[in-house]
Amino acid sequence: MKFKFMILTAIIGVFTGACKPKETITITGSETMHVMLQTIGLEYSRKKSGVQVTVHGGGSIEGIEKLFQDKTDIAAASRPVTEAELFNSKGKFESILIAYDGIAIVVHPSNPVRRISLQDASKIFAGEITDWSKVGGKPEKIDVVIRNDKSGTAAYFETHVLKQKDLGVKNFETRKNLKYSKTAKIVADNDEMTAAIDSNPNTIGFMGMGSALLENKNRVRALEYSLSGKDPFVIPSIENVYNRKYELSRGLYLFYFSDHGQKIDNFITYVTSEEGQKTVLKSGYLRGTLPTLEVEVKK
């Protein structure tokens, strides 16, 4: 009887160990970073079998708000944190740049327009240019699609393109109160943006370079971009973001509290490691850290 009890105890122990709940890390925020972080999370979970990484979207602001409400472990954002947001910080706040990304202005693959200047893009998204014939296309109405106000990409695009900050202080001062076109369709994420463009050849929108060139490359086409129209028109790519030829680019960040557990610090260390940064590159983004170089010293 004692022998049977010992066997039963051993079997229960095996099943209890197998069913032991995994330690979870929750990331919330940027839609631009969503797929990249899912891939990194899966690779990290394979290395750390007791850890499960869950990634939620919703936009950069959503991630930051949930971080400060203790409803997520890490916030993903396609812009730096603001001083106003830091005012609500309750802990040892940390910000780490993990990648660089270009913002692509995208159209339907069948659209004959191949390039766009910042000034023309600004006028289109403001509703000042409403016909494709004004920018080298067919005489068709332009349908504008933008992201909602939770999006870090939309906030960056509004400042740097719509309000023309990248053309200098003078331009920005004259357009700093400008808003997106009242007729623009507002979408929640890149999937909805892609669906809107895919279903309407006259639509124009914007999204992260990785989303445009990899995840949705058969459904949208990125336009070549120039600041003035007199400068060279450049396609968004890792190489062109790296050498600063593609001007419409920004950093991608993870925000977290370093005093909220070792599991978070361990994950951040992995993301910024050589292995994690290789996944950043494979996802279509420029790595945020320089590669580790091994130097052999000759004696």
C-alpha positions in Angstrom: 0.0 0.0 0.0 2.9 2.3 0.9 4.5 1.5 -2.5 1.3 2.5 -4.4 1.0 5.7 -2.4 4.6 6.6 -3.4 3.9 6.0 -7.1 0.7 8.1 -6.9 2.6 10.9 -5.2 5.3 10.8 -7.9 2.7 10.9 -10.7 0.9 13.9 -9.1 4.3 15.6 -8.8 5.0 15.2 -12.5 1.6 16.6 -13.6 1.8 19.4 -11.0 5.3 20.4 -12.4 4.1 20.1 -16.0 1.0 22.3 -15.2 3.0 24.9 -13.3 1.8 28.3 -14.6 4.3 30.3 -16.7 5.7 33.6 -15.6 4.1 36.2 -17.9 5.4 39.5 -19.3 2.8 41.8 -20.8 3.7 44.4 -23.5 1.1 47.0 -24.6 1.3 49.9 -27.1 2.6 50.7 -30.5 1.0 49.0 -33.5 4.1 49.7 -35.5 6.2 47.5 -33.1 3.5 44.8 -32.6 4.7 42.1 -35.0 8.4 42.7 -34.2 7.7 42.4 -30.5 5.6 39.3 -31.0 8.5 37.7 -32.8 11.0 38.7 -30.2 8.6 37.5 -27.5 8.2 34.0 -29.1 12.0 33.6 -29.4 12.5 34.7 -25.8 9.8 32.2 -24.6 11.7 29.4 -26.4 14.9 30.3 -24.6 13.1 30.8 -21.3 10.5 28.0 -21.2 9.0 29.3 -18.0 8.2 32.7 -19.4 5.3 33.7 -21.7 5.4 37.1 -23.5 2.0 38.6 -24.4 1.9 41.5 -26.8 -1.1 43.9 -27.1 -1.6 46.8 -29.5 -3.8 49.8 -29.0 -1.2 52.5 -29.8 1.6 54.2 -28.0 -0.6 56.3 -25.7 -2.6 53.3 -24.7 0.7 51.5 -23.7 2.0 54.4 -21.7 -1.3 54.9 -19.9 -1.5 51.2 -19.0 2.1 51.2 -17.8 1.4 54.1 -15.3 -1.8 52.3 -14.2 0.2 49.1 -13.5 -1.9 47.3 -16.1 1.1 46.2 -18.3 4.7 45.3 -17.6 6.2 47.2 -20.6 4.9 50.0 -22.8 5.9 50.0 -26.5 6.0 53.5 -28.1 7.0 55.0 -31.4 8.0 58.3 -29.8 9.8 59.4 -26.7 7.8 59.9 -23.4 6.7 63.4 -22.6 7.4 65.4 -19.4 3.6 65.5 -18.8 3.4 61.7 -19.0 6.4 61.3 -16.7 4.6 63.4 -14.1 2.4 60.4 -13.5 5.3 58.0 -13.0 5.3 55.9 -9.9 8.6 54.0 -9.8 12.0 53.9 -11.3 11.0 54.7 -14.9 13.3 53.6 -17.7 13.3 54.2 -21.4 15.3 52.1 -23.9 15.6 52.8 -27.6 15.4 49.4 -29.4 15.1 50.2 -33.1 14.8 52.9 -35.7 11.9 53.0 -38.2 10.9 55.0 -41.2 7.3 56.1 -41.7 6.1 55.1 -45.1 3.4 57.1 -47.0 1.4 54.3 -48.7 -1.0 53.9 -51.5 -2.8 51.1 -53.4 -0.3 49.1 -55.6 -2.2 50.1 -58.7 -1.9 53.8 -58.1 0.3 55.4 -60.8 1.8 57.9 -58.4 5.3 56.8 -57.4 6.6 59.7 -55.4 5.6 62.6 -53.1 7.1 65.6 -51.5 6.6 66.7 -47.9 4.6 69.8 -49.0 2.3 67.8 -51.2 1.8 65.2 -48.5 1.0 67.9 -46.0 -1.6 69.4 -48.3 -3.2 66.1 -49.1 -3.6 65.1 -45.4 -4.9 68.6 -44.6 -7.5 68.3 -47.3 -5.9 71.2 -49.3 -5.2 68.9 -52.3 -8.1 66.6 -53.0 -7.5 65.2 -56.5 -4.7 62.8 -57.6 -4.2 64.8 -60.8 -2.6 67.6 -58.8 0.3 65.2 -57.8 0.8 63.4 -61.1 -2.0 60.9 -60.9 -5.3 60.3 -62.6 -8.2 62.8 -62.1 -9.7 60.9 -59.2 -10.7 62.0 -55.7 -8.1 61.4 -53.0 -9.4 59.4 -50.0 -7.3 60.0 -46.8 -6.9 57.4 -44.1 -5.2 58.3 -40.7 -4.6 56.5 -37.4 -6.5 57.5 -34.3 -5.2 59.8 -31.5 -3.7 56.8 -29.6 -1.1 56.3 -32.3 2.5 57.6 -31.8 2.9 57.3 -35.6 0.0 59.6 -36.2 1.3 62.1 -33.7 4.8 62.1 -35.3 3.3 62.4 -38.8 1.0 65.2 -37.8 4.0 67.3 -36.4 6.6 66.5 -39.0 4.6 66.2 -42.2 1.1 67.8 -41.8 2.5 70.8 -39.9 5.8 70.7 -41.9 8.2 70.8 -38.9 10.8 69.1 -41.0 10.8 72.2 -43.4 11.9 74.5 -40.6 10.5 76.9 -38.0 8.9 79.3 -40.5 6.8 76.6 -42.1 5.9 75.1 -38.8 4.8 78.4 -37.3 2.4 79.0 -40.2 0.8 75.5 -39.9 1.2 74.5 -36.3 -2.6 74.8 -35.7 -3.5 72.7 -38.7 -5.5 69.6 -38.3 -6.0 66.5 -40.4 -8.7 66.7 -43.1 -12.2 66.5 -41.7 -13.1 63.9 -44.3 -10.2 61.6 -43.4 -11.2 58.1 -42.3 -9.8 57.2 -38.9 -8.6 53.7 -38.2 -7.3 51.9 -35.1 -4.3 50.0 -36.4 -2.2 49.0 -39.4 -4.6 46.1 -40.2 -7.5 48.5 -40.7 -5.2 51.0 -42.6 -4.1 48.2 -45.0 -7.7 47.0 -45.5 -8.9 50.5 -46.3 -6.1 51.0 -48.9 -6.5 47.5 -50.3 -10.2 48.0 -50.9 -9.9 51.5 -52.5 -7.3 52.4 -55.2 -7.7 56.1 -54.5 -6.7 55.9 -50.8 -3.5 57.3 -49.2 -2.3 56.6 -45.7 0.8 56.0 -43.6 2.4 53.3 -41.5 5.7 52.1 -40.1 8.3 51.0 -42.7 8.3 47.4 -41.5 4.6 47.1 -41.8 4.6 48.5 -45.3 7.6 46.7 -46.8 7.2 43.3 -45.1 3.9 42.6 -43.4 1.6 44.2 -46.0 3.9 44.5 -49.1 1.4 42.9 -51.4 -1.5 45.1 -50.4 0.1 48.6 -50.1 3.0 50.4 -51.9 5.3 52.9 -50.2 5.9 56.1 -52.1 9.3 57.6 -52.7 9.7 60.7 -50.4 11.5 64.0 -50.7 11.5 67.0 -48.2 11.3 69.8 -50.8 10.6 68.0 -54.1 13.9 69.4 -55.3 15.9 66.9 -53.1 16.2 63.3 -54.3 13.1 61.2 -53.9 14.0 58.2 -51.6 12.2 54.9 -50.9 12.0 53.9 -47.2 14.4 51.1 -46.5 16.7 50.0 -43.7 19.7 51.2 -45.6 18.2 54.6 -46.4 17.1 55.2 -42.8 20.6 54.1 -41.6 22.4 56.6 -43.9 19.9 59.3 -43.2 18.8 59.6 -46.9 15.2 58.8 -45.9 14.2 61.8 -43.8 10.9 60.6 -42.3 12.2 58.3 -39.6 12.1 58.0 -35.7 13.1 55.8 -32.8 11.1 53.0 -31.3 11.1 52.6 -27.5 10.3 50.4 -24.6 9.3 52.0 -21.3 9.2 50.1 -18.0 9.9 50.3 -14.3 13.2 48.7 -13.4 12.1 48.1 -9.8 9.1 46.0 -10.9 10.9 42.7 -11.1 13.9 40.9 -12.5 11.8 39.2 -15.2 11.4 42.6 -16.9 15.1 43.5 -16.7 15.9 40.1 -18.1 13.6 40.6 -21.1 15.0 44.1 -21.8 18.5 42.7 -21.7 17.5 40.1 -24.3 15.9 42.7 -26.6 19.0 44.8 -26.7 21.3 41.8 -27.0 22.9 40.7 -30.3 20.3 38.0 -30.7 17.4 40.3 -30.0 18.7 43.0 -32.3 19.1 40.5 -35.2 15.3 39.9 -34.8 14.8 43.7 -35.1 16.6 43.7 -38.4 14.7 40.6 -39.7 11.5 42.5 -38.9 12.4 45.3 -41.2 13.8 47.9 -38.8 17.1 49.4 -38.1 18.7 48.1 -34.9 18.8 50.4 -31.9 22.2 49.2 -30.7 25.5 48.8 -32.5 26.6 45.2 -33.2 29.2 43.7 -30.8 32.6 43.5 -32.4 35.2 41.0 -31.4 38.7 42.3 -31.8 41.7 39.9 -31.8 44.7 41.5 -30.3 48.0 40.2 -31.7 50.8 39.7 -29.3 
